[in-house]
Amino acid sequence: MIPSKHGSLPLLLTAMFSLILVVSGAFLLLYFPRPLIAIAIVLLTAVTTVSVLMVHRNTRKKMEALSQATRALSMKLTALANGDREVSFYTKNPSEFNEIAQAAELLQYELDKNERERVRWSQDITHDLRTPVTAMKIQLEGMRDGVLAPSEDRYRLLFKEINELEIMLSDFSLLNRIETPDLVLQKEWLSSEEIIKTLYERFNIQADKEGINLIVRWDKFYFKADSSLFLRAASNLIQNALSYSSSGAEVHLSFRLYDNMIQLTVENPGNIPEEELPLLFQRLYRGESSRTTSGSGLGLTIAKSIAQLHQGDIQAMNSNRGTTLFIMTINMVIS
């Protein structure tokens, strides 16, 4: 019978120690009386044998404990993979498994959180899509049944609902694309001056029409970013500011360079309740002051996701001037 790997360990160690004792004994015979040497060798052999057997016993116990811990952890991870989100990973096992158990606990928490958010988002999407569809259905059924007379205003309302539906579907598609892990940014060198001019031309007509003064300031520098996505993030912030500004208001847009960070700031009159500030970038979130506004409710979420793709972020805050600021900062810049 071939001994196991761990079973042969004590024999190997005993043989090694015996060889050392024989050599040592031969050497000691030259200097010490034989009776003393014999007694010493017997004692050393006994101590060595007992030590080796104890090491072997402890090793077997540790291997058995590790084996049991591995099987238990494997069963728990399998349950987690099968959808169980109430698995207890608490363990008294060796410290090596404590770190794995803690990581598994964190994984379970994140999985449960993401699954709950996905369900809630699906429900919110269904609700937001149902609203314009229901409005159009009522109008069309009314005209079909002769209850409502076709008119320019009614057609205008239908086109408005269709446009809202198109915007929502477009935003859902874009958010899904930019949150895809394998998305590759199409980065290129951009001029701050060209970016700010593009944004001004894009929104100045709307601002004039609504009686809002759009004021822009910028530093001259170059930075590397995905042009299309960066403009979309900045546009969402500006559109948000215009949507919550009334006639006669000023909306300030600045594009600055600070210590190798670019900072785009959009400022408009108003105040956001402090309890709502952490929620602004959640999918489909609308504060109490924006329940009647149009849009998909994804504009700020999309903007923040784009900023994070560029190793940056967006923060919202209230100033002491009675204004609201949205500040997008992005790394990777060359002046």
N, C-alpha and C positions, 0 to 999 in steps of 0.2 A: 504493500500500500504506500503510495507516495504521500508524504506529509504535506499539510497545507502550508501556505506561505507563513502564516502567523504561528502555526504549530511548530515549525522548524526553528523559529527564532531562539527559544531557550536552549535547544541543543547546540546551536551554533555558538551562542554566547558561552555555554558551559565548556565546549571544546576549546574556545579561544582562551578562556581563563585557565583551563587545565594546562594548556601548552605554556602559558606564561608562568604558572606555578612550577612546572617541571624545570624550565630553564632557570627560574629564580632559585629553585631548590639546589640545582647543580652548582650554581654560583655560590650559594650560601654555605655549601658543604666545605668550601675552601677556607671559610673564616670562623664558623661556629660549630659547637659540638653537635653530633648527630641527634641526640634525644631532643634538644631544644628545637632543632630544625624540623624534626618530624612532627612535634606538637604544633609548631607554627603553621606548617603546611596543612595539617588536618583542620585547624581552626579557620585558616583562610579559605580552604575548600568549602567548608560548611557555610561560612558567611556568603561566599560567592554563589553557591547553589541556592541558598534561601533568597538572596537578592534577585537572582535571575528569575526564580519562580514567582516572586512577588511582582516583578515587572511584567512578566507574562500574564499573570492574573489581572492586574490593573489594565493592561492593554486590551485583554479580551473583554473586560467589563466596559471599557470606553468604546470599543468597536461595536459592542452590542447596543450601547446607548445611542451611539451615532446612527446605527442602522435603524433602530426604532424611531428616532427623531426624523430621519430621512423619509421613512414610510409615512409617518403621520403628516409631515409637511407636504409630501406629494399628494396625499388624499385631500388635504385642505385646498391646495392649489387647483386640483382637478375640480373640486366643488365650485371654486371661484370661476374657473373657465366655463363651467356648465351653467352659470347664471346665478348661483347663490351669492347674495350680497350681505349675509349675516354670519360669515365664517369667523370664528374666533381663532386668531393666530397667537394667542398668549401661550408662552412656553417657558418651562423651567429647564429647558435643555441647555447644552453647552453654549457659550457665548457666540460661537460661530453661527449658530442658528438664530440667535436673537436678532441679529442684523437683518437676516433674510425675512424673519417674521415681521419685523417692523416695516420693511420695504413692502411686504405683501399687504399689510394693514393699510399703508398709504395708497397702494394700487387699488385696493378694494374701495377706499373712500373716493378716489378720483373717478373710478368706473361708475360708482353709484351716483355721484354728482353729475357726471356727463350724461348718463342715461336719463336722469330726472330732467335735466335741462333740455335734452333732445325731445322728450315727450311734451314738455311745456311749450317748446318752440313749435312743434308740429301742431299743437292745439291753437297757438296764437296765429300761425300762418293760416290755418283753416278758417279761423274767425275773420282775419283781415281780408282774405280773398272772398269770403262769402258776402261781405258787405257790398262791394261794388257789383258783384254778380247779381245779388238779390235786387238791388236798385234798378239795374238794367232790365231784369226779368219783369219787374212790376210795370215799368214804363212800356215795354214792348207788348206785354199782355193787355195792358190798358188800351193801347192803340189798336191792337188786333181785334179786341172785343168792342171797339167803338166807344169805350168809356172815356178815353183820353184822345183829344184831337191832335194830330201831328202838327208841330209848329217849329219855328226856328229855335225857340228857347228849349223845347224838349229835345231836339236833335243835339243842341249844344250841351245839354246835360248828359245825354248818352255818350257823346264823344269825350266829355270830361271823365266819366266813369271808366270808359275804355282806356283812356290815357293813364288814369290812376292804376288800373289793373296792369297795364304794360310796365309802368315804373316799378311796381312791386315785384313782378316776375323777373324783370331785369336785375333788380337789387338782390333778390334771392339767388339768382344765377351767379352774379358777381361775388357775393359773399361765399358761396360754396366753392368758387374757383380759387379765391385768394386764401381760403382756409385749407386747401388741399396741400398735404405735406410735400408733394413733389413739384410744387409750383416753382418755376425758374423765372426770376425777375429779368426783364430786358433792360439792363442798366446802360446808361449813356451819360456823357458829360453834358450838363445843362447849365444855362446862364440864368442867374437869379433875375436879371433884368427882363429877359424874354418870358420867363414864367410869370412874373408879376404883371407884365403887359397883357399876356394872354388872359389871365384871370380878370383883369380890369375890363378888358373888352367884352369878356363873356358875361359880366354881371352889371356893368354900368348902365346899360339900357334899362334893365329891370329895376335897378335902384332909382333912376330918374323917373321912371313911370310911377313908382310908388312914393316919390317925394323924399327919398333917402339919399343922403350925401355919402358916397363911397370915397374914402380918403385912403390913399396908398403911400407907403414909404418903403424903401429897400436899400440894402447895401449891394454893391457890385461884387459878385464872387461866382465861382463855378463849383458845382457839386455833382456827384454821380448818383443817379436814381432812375427808376423806371418812370419815364415821362408820363405815360398814360395813367398809371396808377397814382403817381404823385399829384397830378392835376385833379384827379377824381377826389382824392382825400381833401385837398385844399378847397375844391369846389363845394364839397359837402359841408365844410365848416362855414364857408361864406353864405351858402344858401340857407343854412340854419340860422345865421345871424340876421339875414334879411327877413326871414319868415317871422321872427320875433321882434322886429323893429317897426315902428309906426312912422307915418309921414312926418318929416321934419327932423328925424333922428340922424345921427352920424354913425356909420359903421367904419371902423378903422382896420386896415389890413397892412401889416408890416412884415417884412422879410429881412431878417438880420443874421449876422455872423457873430457868434460869441465863442471864443476859445475852441475853435475847430468843431463847433456844433452850429448847425443852422436852425433857426427858430422862426416859424411862421405863426403870427399871432392874429387872431380875429377878435375884435372887441365891439360890442354893441350895448346899448342901454338895457338895463334890466337887472334882475336879481333872481338867482335860482335858489330855492330852499336848500339849506345845507344837507338835509336828509336825502335829497334827490341827487346831489352831486356824484356819489359813488355809483348811482344806478344809470346814469345818462348813456353809458356806452354798452349797456346790455341790449341784446337783440329785442327789437320790437317794443322797447320801453318808451313810454310817453308820460311825461309828468302831468300833473293836474292842469297846468296852464296850457297844455298842448293837446287836449283830448279832441278838439275840433279841427286841428290842422291836418292838411293832406300829407301824403307821402307814405313810404313803406314802413317808417319807423326803424330803418336800418342804416340811415345815413351816417350817424356818428359811430356805429359799430364798424361799418366798412372803413371809415376814415382811420379809426384806431388800429384796425387790423393791418391796413396798408402801412401806417407809420411803424408798427412793430416789425413788419417784413423788412423795413429799411433800418433795422436796429435802432428804432426810436420809440416815441410814445406820444400820447396826447393827454393833456390835463385840462380840466375845467375848473374855474374858480370865480369868485366874486371879488371885485375890487372895492376899495374905499371911495371910489368916484361914482358909485351907483351903476357900474357896468359889469357885464359878464365877459370873461376872457376864455378863449379856447387857444391853448398854446401847443403847437406841434413841434417837437424837437427831433432832429435826425442827425445821426452820426455820419462819418465818411464824407469829408469835405476837403476841397483844395481851394485856396484863396488865390 
